Amino acid sequence: MNYVYLLKSKKYNKFYIGYTNDLKRRIAEHNSNKSFYTKNKGLWEIRYYEAFYSKEDAFNREKQLKKHARGMQELKKRLLNSLS
C-alpha cells in the first residue's frame, strides 16, 4: 500500500505533505529528524492520509497537493476541525 499523508508540527503551525509505502516508519523518521524538510521543526503528528494501491497514483496525488494551491486549500477546508 502507498500513502499520501499530511503532518502538522506540534511546535509550529506548519504542515508537511509526503508519500510513502510505510507510514509508521516515515512518521518515525520525521520525528527523529531524519527528513531534511522537517528536521528541527518539532514533533510531527499525522492529521490525514490517503491510501493507494499504485505508487504512481500516490505520487501524483502528493504532487497535486504540493504544487497546486487549490488542492491544498480544498483539503484544508474539508479538514477544518481536524487541522486546528
Secondary structure as UniProt FT lines:
FT   STRAND          2..9
FT   STRAND          15..20
FT   HELIX           23..31
FT   TURN            32..33
FT   TURN            36..40
FT   STRAND          44..52
FT   HELIX           55..67
FT   HELIX           69..78
FT   HELIX           80..83
//
